[in-house]
């Protein structure tokens, strides 16, 4: 552990990039041709946490649907979510931290489809 205190001695010349020396397959999820899905149904704080994981290479997408902690059905489709979108919307809570929120970030896929039908 360092005993130095105060500001850093030198400023970094370039920002750290995850997987900088590794070849990335663009056809895998998170690559250029298959980007990650939009983060929906969470509060602002949880969205920032998930976004940070994506930026710094810590994000692990779900391979199969997870179990909802409220209704016990396997219909949680997004990584790091604890509730399915139906239960989260019904209780008006964040799907990740389960805190009561006035404004949920992102739109549900059902809302997007309904809007497309209107047009």
DSSP file (Angstrom, degrees, kcal/mol; ACC not computed):
  #  RESIDUE AA STRUCTURE BP1 BP2  ACC     N-H-->O    O-->H-N    N-H-->O    O-->H-N    TCO  KAPPA ALPHA  PHI   PSI    X-CA   Y-CA   Z-CA
    1    1 A X              0   0    0      0, 0.0     2,-0.2     0, 0.0     0, 0.0   0.000 360.0 360.0 360.0 140.5    0.0    0.0    0.0
    2    2 A X        -     0   0    0      1,-0.1     0, 0.0     2,-0.1     0, 0.0  -0.513 360.0-160.6 -80.7 142.5    1.3    3.4   -0.9
    3    3 A X        +     0   0    0     -2,-0.2     2,-0.2     2,-0.1    -1,-0.1   0.440  57.8 114.4 -98.3  -1.5    2.0    6.0    1.8
    4    4 A X        -     0   0    0      2,-0.0     2,-0.3     1,-0.0    -2,-0.1  -0.483  46.7-169.5 -72.3 137.4    1.8    8.9   -0.6
    5    5 A X        +     0   0    0     -2,-0.2     2,-0.2     2,-0.0    -2,-0.1  -0.895  40.4  38.2-125.0 156.8   -1.0   11.3   -0.1
    6    6 A X  S    S-     0   0    0     -2,-0.3     3,-0.1     3,-0.0    -2,-0.0  -0.606  96.7 -14.6 104.6-165.7   -2.3   14.2   -2.1
    7    7 A X  S    S-     0   0    0     -2,-0.2    -2,-0.0     1,-0.1     0, 0.0  -0.234  82.1 -84.3 -71.7 162.2   -2.8   14.6   -5.9
    8    8 A X        -     0   0    0      1,-0.1    -1,-0.1     2,-0.0     3,-0.1  -0.308  30.8-129.9 -65.4 151.5   -1.2   12.2   -8.4
    9    9 A X  S    S+     0   0    0      1,-0.2     2,-0.3    -3,-0.1    -1,-0.1   0.886  89.1  20.6 -70.5 -38.6    2.4   13.0   -9.4
   10   10 A X  S    S-     0   0    0      0, 0.0     2,-0.3     0, 0.0    -1,-0.2  -0.965  77.8-121.0-132.7 148.4    1.6   12.9  -13.1
   11   11 A X        -     0   0    0     -2,-0.3     2,-0.1    -3,-0.1    -2,-0.0  -0.668  38.9-106.5 -83.2 140.3   -1.5   13.1  -15.3
   12   12 A X        -     0   0    0     -2,-0.3     3,-0.1     1,-0.1    -1,-0.1  -0.413  19.5-145.2 -65.2 142.2   -2.3   10.1  -17.4
   13   13 A X  S    S+     0   0    0      1,-0.2     2,-0.3    -2,-0.1    -1,-0.1   0.819  80.6  15.1 -79.6 -31.1   -1.6   10.7  -21.1
   14   14 A X  S    S-     0   0    0      3,-0.0    -1,-0.2    -3,-0.0     2,-0.1  -0.979  86.5-100.3-142.6 154.7   -4.5    8.5  -22.3
   15   15 A X        -     0   0    0     -2,-0.3     2,-0.2     1,-0.1    -2,-0.0  -0.410  43.7-102.3 -74.2 148.1   -7.6    7.0  -20.8
   16   16 A X        -     0   0    0     -2,-0.1     2,-0.4     1,-0.0    -1,-0.1  -0.505  36.9-161.8 -70.9 136.0   -7.6    3.4  -19.8
   17   17 A X    >   -     0   0    0     -2,-0.2     3,-0.9    -3,-0.1     2,-0.1  -0.980  16.6-124.8-122.2 129.9   -9.5    1.1  -22.2
   18   18 A X  T 3  S+     0   0    0     37,-0.5    39,-0.1    -2,-0.4    40,-0.0  -0.439  93.3   9.7 -70.1 146.9  -10.7   -2.3  -21.4
   19   19 A X  T >  S+     0   0    0     37,-0.1     3,-0.5    -2,-0.1    -1,-0.2   0.833  79.8 150.7  56.4  37.1   -9.6   -5.2  -23.7
   20   20 A X  T <  S+     0   0    0     -3,-0.9    -2,-0.1     1,-0.2    -1,-0.1   0.839  73.6  37.9 -70.3 -31.4   -7.1   -2.8  -25.4
   21   21 A X  T 3  S+     0   0    0      2,-0.1     2,-0.3     0, 0.0    -1,-0.2   0.429 104.1  86.3 -98.0   1.4   -4.6   -5.6  -26.3
   22   22 A X  S <  S-     0   0    0     -3,-0.5     2,-0.4    -4,-0.0     0, 0.0  -0.783  79.8-118.3-106.2 145.6   -7.2   -8.3  -27.1
   23   23 A X        -     0   0    0     -2,-0.3     2,-0.4     1,-0.0    -2,-0.1  -0.687  30.6-148.3 -80.1 129.2   -9.0   -8.9  -30.4
   24   24 A X        -     0   0    0     -2,-0.4     2,-0.7    -5,-0.1     3,-0.0  -0.846   9.4-131.7-104.2 132.3  -12.7   -8.4  -30.0
   25   25 A X    >   -     0   0    0     -2,-0.4     3,-1.1     1,-0.1     6,-0.1  -0.732  12.6-157.7 -82.3 117.2  -15.2  -10.3  -32.1
   26   26 A X  T 3  S+     0   0    0     -2,-0.7     7,-1.8     1,-0.2     8,-0.8   0.690  87.6  61.3 -70.6 -18.4  -17.7   -7.8  -33.5
   27   27 A X  T 3  S+     0   0    0      6,-0.2    -1,-0.2     5,-0.1     2,-0.1   0.610  87.5  89.3 -86.9 -10.2  -20.4  -10.4  -34.0
   28   28 A X  S X  S-     0   0    0     -3,-1.1     3,-2.3     1,-0.1     6,-0.5  -0.396  99.1 -78.2 -79.3 163.4  -20.7  -11.3  -30.3
   29   29 A X  T 3  S+     0   0    0      1,-0.3     6,-0.2    -2,-0.1    -1,-0.1  -0.421 123.5  27.6 -62.7 130.1  -23.0   -9.5  -28.0
   30   30 A X  T 3  S+     0   0    0      4,-3.4    -1,-0.3     1,-0.3     5,-0.2   0.306 100.4 113.4  96.9  -7.1  -21.5   -6.1  -27.1
   31   31 A X  S <  S-     0   0    0     -3,-2.3    -1,-0.3     3,-0.7    -5,-0.2  -0.090  87.2 -86.9 -83.5-171.0  -19.5   -6.0  -30.4
   32   32 A X  S    S+     0   0    0      1,-0.2     3,-0.3    -3,-0.1    -5,-0.1   0.868 126.0  39.1 -68.0 -37.6  -20.0   -3.6  -33.2
   33   33 A X  S    S+     0   0    0     -7,-1.8     2,-0.3     1,-0.2    -1,-0.2   0.679 124.1  37.1 -91.2 -18.4  -22.7   -5.6  -35.0
   34   34 A X  S    S-     0   0    0     -8,-0.8    -4,-3.4    -6,-0.5    -3,-0.7  -0.684  80.2-173.0-130.3  79.1  -24.6   -6.7  -31.9
   35   35 A X        -     0   0    0     -3,-0.3    -4,-0.1    -2,-0.3    -3,-0.1  -0.226  35.4 -86.3 -69.9 163.6  -24.6   -3.9  -29.4
   36   36 A X        -     0   0    0     -6,-0.1    -1,-0.1    -7,-0.1     3,-0.1  -0.285  51.1-100.2 -63.5 153.4  -26.0   -4.4  -25.9
   37   37 A X        -     0   0    0      1,-0.1    -1,-0.1    -3,-0.1     2,-0.1  -0.298  48.2 -85.1 -71.0 162.1  -29.7   -3.8  -25.4
   38   38 A X        -     0   0    0      1,-0.1     2,-0.6    -3,-0.1    -1,-0.1  -0.402  41.7-114.3 -69.3 143.5  -30.9   -0.5  -23.9
   39   39 A X        +     0   0    0     -2,-0.1     2,-0.3    -3,-0.1     3,-0.1  -0.710  50.1 167.2 -81.6 117.0  -31.0   -0.2  -20.1
   40   40 A X        +     0   0    0     -2,-0.6    66,-0.2    66,-0.1     3,-0.1  -0.912  42.3  30.5-132.2 157.0  -34.7    0.1  -19.1
   41   41 A X  S    S+     0   0    0     64,-1.6    54,-2.4    -2,-0.3     2,-0.3   0.646  89.7 106.8  78.0  18.1  -36.8   -0.1  -16.0
   42   42 A X  B     -A  105   0A   0     63,-0.8    63,-2.7    52,-0.2    -1,-0.2  -0.821  69.2-105.0-125.5 164.9  -34.2    1.2  -13.5
   43   43 A X     >  -     0   0    0     -2,-0.3     4,-2.1    61,-0.2     5,-0.2  -0.269  42.5 -98.4 -79.0 173.5  -33.6    4.4  -11.6
   44   44 A X  H  > S+     0   0    0     59,-0.3     4,-2.0     1,-0.2     5,-0.1   0.895 121.6  51.3 -61.9 -42.6  -30.9    6.9  -12.5
   45   45 A X  H  > S+     0   0    0      1,-0.2     4,-1.7     2,-0.2    -1,-0.2   0.915 111.6  46.3 -63.6 -44.3  -28.3    5.6  -10.0
   46   46 A X  H  > S+     0   0    0      1,-0.2     4,-2.4     2,-0.2    -1,-0.2   0.850 109.4  55.1 -68.6 -34.1  -28.7    2.0  -11.1
   47   47 A X  H  X S+     0   0    0     -4,-2.1     4,-2.6     1,-0.2    -1,-0.2   0.911 107.0  50.5 -64.5 -40.5  -28.5    3.0  -14.8
   48   48 A X  H  X S+     0   0    0     -4,-2.0     4,-2.1     2,-0.2    -2,-0.2   0.888 110.0  50.9 -62.8 -39.2  -25.1    4.7  -14.1
   49   49 A X  H  X S+     0   0    0     -4,-1.7     4,-1.8     2,-0.2    -2,-0.2   0.925 113.2  43.8 -64.5 -45.1  -23.8    1.6  -12.3
   50   50 A X  H  X S+     0   0    0     -4,-2.4     4,-1.8     1,-0.2    -2,-0.2   0.893 112.9  52.4 -67.9 -39.0  -24.8   -0.7  -15.2
   51   51 A X  H  X S+     0   0    0     -4,-2.6     4,-2.3     1,-0.2    -1,-0.2   0.881 107.0  53.1 -63.9 -38.4  -23.4    1.8  -17.7
   52   52 A X  H  X S+     0   0    0     -4,-2.1     4,-2.2     1,-0.2     6,-0.2   0.909 106.9  52.4 -62.4 -41.9  -20.1    1.9  -15.8
   53   53 A X  H  <>S+     0   0    0     -4,-1.8     5,-2.2     1,-0.2     6,-1.6   0.875 110.2  48.8 -62.8 -36.9  -19.9   -1.9  -16.0
   54   54 A X  H ><5S+     0   0    0     -4,-1.8     3,-0.9     4,-0.2    -1,-0.2   0.915 111.7  48.6 -67.8 -42.8  -20.4   -1.7  -19.8
   55   55 A X  H 3<5S+     0   0    0     -4,-2.3   -37,-0.5     1,-0.2    -2,-0.2   0.864 116.4  41.1 -66.2 -36.4  -17.7    1.0  -20.3
   56   56 A X  T 3<5S-     0   0    0     -4,-2.2    -1,-0.2    -5,-0.2    -2,-0.2   0.174 114.0-106.4-105.3  18.7  -15.0   -0.7  -18.2
   57   57 A X  T < 5S+     0   0    0     -3,-0.9    -3,-0.2    -4,-0.2    -4,-0.1   0.692  89.7 111.1  75.1  20.1  -15.5   -4.3  -19.4
   58   58 A X      < +     0   0    0     -5,-2.2     2,-0.2    -6,-0.2    -4,-0.2   0.493  43.8 113.7-101.1  -6.2  -17.2   -5.7  -16.2
   59   59 A X        -     0   0    0     -6,-1.6     2,-0.5    -7,-0.1    -9,-0.0  -0.483  44.2-169.7 -74.2 130.3  -20.7   -6.2  -17.7
   60   60 A X        -     0   0    0     -2,-0.2    20,-0.1     0, 0.0     3,-0.1  -0.939  14.4-146.2-120.0 106.7  -21.8   -9.8  -18.0
   61   61 A X        -     0   0    0     -2,-0.5     2,-0.2     1,-0.1    17,-0.1  -0.317  27.4 -98.0 -70.3 156.3  -25.0  -10.2  -20.1
   62   62 A X        -     0   0    0     15,-0.2     3,-0.1     1,-0.1    -1,-0.1  -0.504  24.7-164.5 -73.2 139.2  -27.6  -12.9  -19.2
   63   63 A X  S    S+     0   0    0      1,-0.3     2,-0.3    -2,-0.2    -1,-0.1   0.732  79.9  12.6 -92.7 -27.3  -27.4  -16.1  -21.2
   64   64 A X  S    S-     0   0    0     12,-0.1    -1,-0.3     0, 0.0    12,-0.0  -0.972  99.8 -79.7-142.8 156.4  -30.9  -17.3  -20.1
   65   65 A X        -     0   0    0     -2,-0.3    12,-0.2     9,-0.2     2,-0.1  -0.253  46.3-136.3 -59.6 141.6  -33.7  -15.4  -18.3
   66   66 A X  B     -B   76   0B   0     10,-2.4    10,-2.1    12,-0.1     2,-0.4  -0.464  24.6 -94.1 -93.8 168.7  -33.4  -15.1  -14.5
   67   67 A X        -     0   0    0      7,-0.2     7,-0.2     8,-0.2     2,-0.2  -0.690  34.8-123.4 -88.1 132.7  -36.1  -15.6  -11.9
   68   68 A X     >  -     0   0    0      5,-2.9     4,-1.2    -2,-0.4    15,-0.2  -0.534  10.9-143.3 -71.1 136.6  -38.1  -12.6  -10.7
   69   69 A X  T  4 S+     0   0    0     13,-2.2    14,-0.1    -2,-0.2    -1,-0.1   0.638  96.1  44.4 -77.9 -13.9  -37.9  -12.2   -6.9
   70   70 A X  T  4 S+     0   0    0     12,-0.3    -1,-0.1     3,-0.1    13,-0.1   0.908 128.8  17.9 -93.4 -55.3  -41.5  -11.1   -6.7
   71   71 A X  T  4 S-     0   0    0      2,-0.1    -2,-0.1    13,-0.0     3,-0.1   0.511  91.0-132.3-100.3  -5.6  -43.5  -13.5   -8.9
   72   72 A X     <  +     0   0    0     -4,-1.2     2,-0.3     1,-0.2    -3,-0.1   0.698  60.8 133.2  61.7  23.5  -40.9  -16.3   -9.1
   73   73 A X        -     0   0    0     -7,-0.0    -5,-2.9     1,-0.0     2,-1.6  -0.738  66.4-116.5 -98.6 153.8  -41.3  -16.6  -12.9
   74   74 A X  S    S+     0   0    0     -2,-0.3    -7,-0.2    -7,-0.2    -9,-0.2  -0.568  78.5 110.4 -88.6  74.7  -38.3  -16.8  -15.2
   75   75 A X        +     0   0    0     -2,-1.6     2,-0.8    -9,-0.3    10,-0.4   0.053  28.5 120.3-138.1  29.3  -38.9  -13.6  -17.1
   76   76 A X  B     +B   66   0B   0    -10,-2.1   -10,-2.4    -3,-0.2     8,-0.1  -0.869  33.7 174.5 -90.7 110.7  -36.1  -11.2  -16.1
   77   77 A X        +     0   0    0     -2,-0.8     2,-0.3   -12,-0.2   -15,-0.2   0.628  49.5  72.0 -97.3 -16.3  -34.4  -10.6  -19.4
   78   78 A X  S >  S-     0   0    0    -17,-0.1     3,-1.2   -38,-0.1   -12,-0.1  -0.801  84.7-107.1-107.9 145.9  -31.9   -7.9  -18.5
   79   79 A X  T 3  S+     0   0    0     -2,-0.3     3,-0.1     1,-0.2   -18,-0.1  -0.335  99.4  17.9 -67.5 147.9  -28.7   -8.4  -16.6
   80   80 A X  T 3  S+     0   0    0      1,-0.2     2,-0.4   -20,-0.1    -1,-0.2   0.563  93.3 125.8  67.9  13.2  -28.4   -7.1  -13.0
   81   81 A X    <   -     0   0    0     -3,-1.2    15,-0.3     1,-0.1    -1,-0.2  -0.809  40.3-171.8 -98.6 143.7  -32.2   -6.8  -12.7
   82   82 A X        +     0   0    0     13,-3.4   -13,-2.2    -2,-0.4     2,-0.3   0.663  69.9  48.6-103.9 -24.4  -34.0   -8.5   -9.8
   83   83 A X  S    S-     0   0    0     12,-1.8    -1,-0.1   -15,-0.2     2,-0.1  -0.868  83.8-114.6-117.6 150.7  -37.6   -7.9  -10.9
   84   84 A X     >  -     0   0    0     -2,-0.3     4,-2.3    -8,-0.1     5,-0.2  -0.365  36.9-106.7 -73.5 164.1  -39.4   -8.5  -14.2
   85   85 A X  H  > S+     0   0    0    -10,-0.4     4,-2.1     1,-0.2     5,-0.2   0.849 117.9  55.0 -64.9 -33.2  -40.6   -5.5  -16.0
   86   86 A X  H  > S+     0   0    0      2,-0.2     4,-2.1     1,-0.2    -1,-0.2   0.932 111.4  42.3 -65.3 -46.6  -44.3   -6.3  -15.1
   87   87 A X  H  > S+     0   0    0      2,-0.2     4,-2.2     1,-0.2    -2,-0.2   0.893 114.9  50.9 -67.6 -39.6  -43.7   -6.5  -11.4
   88   88 A X  H  X>S+     0   0    0     -4,-2.3     5,-2.0     1,-0.2     4,-0.9   0.900 113.4  44.8 -65.6 -40.2  -41.5   -3.4  -11.4
   89   89 A X  H  <5S+     0   0    0     -4,-2.1    -1,-0.2    -5,-0.2    -2,-0.2   0.880 112.0  52.6 -70.8 -37.6  -44.0   -1.4  -13.3
   90   90 A X  H  <5S+     0   0    0     -4,-2.1    -2,-0.2     1,-0.2    -1,-0.2   0.893 118.1  35.8 -64.9 -41.0  -46.9   -2.6  -11.1
   91   91 A X  H  <5S-     0   0    0     -4,-2.2    -1,-0.2    -5,-0.1    -2,-0.2   0.527 105.6-127.6 -90.4  -6.8  -45.1   -1.7   -7.8
   92   92 A X  T  <5 +     0   0    0     -4,-0.9     9,-1.3     1,-0.2     2,-0.3   0.929  64.6 129.1  58.8  49.3  -43.6    1.5   -9.4
   93   93 A X  B   < -C  100   0C   0     -5,-2.0     2,-0.2     7,-0.2    -1,-0.2  -0.837  67.9 -89.6-127.6 165.7  -40.0    0.5   -8.2
   94   94 A X     >  -     0   0    0      5,-1.9     4,-1.1    -2,-0.3   -52,-0.2  -0.552  31.3-136.9 -71.9 138.6  -36.6    0.2   -9.8
   95   95 A X  T  4 S+     0   0    0    -54,-2.4   -13,-3.4    -2,-0.2   -12,-1.8   0.627  98.6  39.8 -75.4 -13.0  -36.1   -3.3  -11.2
   96   96 A X  T  4 S+     0   0    0    -15,-0.3    -1,-0.1   -55,-0.2   -54,-0.1   0.876 130.9  17.3-100.3 -54.9  -32.5   -3.5   -9.8
   97   97 A X  T  4 S-     0   0    0      2,-0.1    -2,-0.1   -15,-0.0   -55,-0.0   0.535  89.6-133.7-100.1  -7.4  -32.5   -1.9   -6.3
   98   98 A X     <  +     0   0    0     -4,-1.1     2,-0.3     1,-0.2    -3,-0.1   0.760  52.1 147.8  61.1  29.7  -36.3   -2.0   -5.7
   99   99 A X        -     0   0    0      1,-0.1    -5,-1.9     0, 0.0     2,-0.3  -0.715  56.8-103.5 -92.3 148.2  -36.4    1.6   -4.4
  100  100 A X  B     -C   93   0C   0     -2,-0.3     2,-0.4    -7,-0.2    -7,-0.2  -0.545  48.2-179.9 -72.2 127.9  -39.6    3.6   -5.0
  101  101 A X        -     0   0    0     -9,-1.3     3,-0.1    -2,-0.3   -58,-0.0  -0.960  33.7-153.6-133.1 146.4  -39.0    6.1   -7.9
  102  102 A X  S    S+     0   0    0     -2,-0.4     2,-0.5     1,-0.2    -1,-0.1   0.866  90.2  40.5 -81.8 -39.9  -41.0    8.7   -9.6
  103  103 A X        -     0   0    0      2,-0.0     2,-0.4     0, 0.0   -59,-0.3  -0.941  69.0-163.2-119.2 118.8  -39.1    8.5  -12.9
  104  104 A X        -     0   0    0     -2,-0.5     2,-0.3    -3,-0.1   -61,-0.2  -0.825  23.7-124.6 -97.5 136.3  -38.0    5.2  -14.4
  105  105 A X  B     +A   42   0A   0    -63,-2.7   -64,-1.6    -2,-0.4   -63,-0.8  -0.596  69.8  13.4 -84.0 139.8  -35.3    5.5  -17.1
  106  106 A X  S    S-     0   0    0     -2,-0.3     2,-0.4   -66,-0.2   -65,-0.2   0.040  81.4 -91.0  86.0 165.2  -36.0    3.9  -20.5
  107  107 A X        -     0   0    0    -67,-0.1     2,-0.1   -68,-0.1   -69,-0.1  -0.890  34.1-112.8-117.1 148.0  -39.1    2.6  -22.1
  108  108 A X     >  -     0   0    0     -2,-0.4     4,-1.8     1,-0.1     3,-0.3  -0.384  27.0-117.3 -73.4 154.2  -40.5   -0.9  -22.0
  109  109 A X  H  > S+     0   0    0      1,-0.2     4,-2.3     2,-0.2     5,-0.2   0.833 115.8  57.7 -63.3 -31.9  -40.6   -2.9  -25.2
  110  110 A X  H  > S+     0   0    0      1,-0.2     4,-2.1     2,-0.2    -1,-0.2   0.882 105.3  50.4 -65.8 -37.9  -44.4   -3.1  -25.1
  111  111 A X  H  > S+     0   0    0     -3,-0.3     4,-2.0     2,-0.2    -2,-0.2   0.895 109.9  50.0 -65.6 -40.1  -44.5    0.8  -25.0
  112  112 A X  H  X S+     0   0    0     -4,-1.8     4,-2.0     1,-0.2    -2,-0.2   0.918 111.4  48.5 -65.3 -43.5  -42.2    1.0  -28.1
  113  113 A X  H  X S+     0   0    0     -4,-2.3     4,-1.9     1,-0.2    -1,-0.2   0.893 110.4  51.3 -64.0 -39.7  -44.4   -1.5  -30.0
  114  114 A X  H  X S+     0   0    0     -4,-2.1     4,-1.6     1,-0.2    -1,-0.2   0.882 109.6  50.3 -64.6 -38.5  -47.6    0.4  -29.1
  115  115 A X  H  X S+     0   0    0     -4,-2.0     4,-1.4     1,-0.2    -1,-0.2   0.881 108.0  52.9 -67.2 -37.7  -46.0    3.6  -30.3
  116  116 A X  H  < S+     0   0    0     -4,-2.0    -2,-0.2     1,-0.2    -1,-0.2   0.876 107.9  51.4 -64.9 -36.8  -45.0    2.0  -33.6
  117  117 A X  H  < S+     0   0    0     -4,-1.9    -1,-0.2     1,-0.2    -2,-0.2   0.849 104.9  56.7 -68.5 -33.0  -48.6    0.8  -34.1
  118  118 A X  H  <        0   0    0     -4,-1.6    -1,-0.2     1,-0.3    -2,-0.2   0.862 360.0 360.0 -65.2 -35.1  -49.9    4.3  -33.5
  119  119 A X     <        0   0    0     -4,-1.4    -1,-0.3    -5,-0.1    -2,-0.2   0.465 360.0 360.0 -81.3 360.0  -47.7    5.6  -36.4
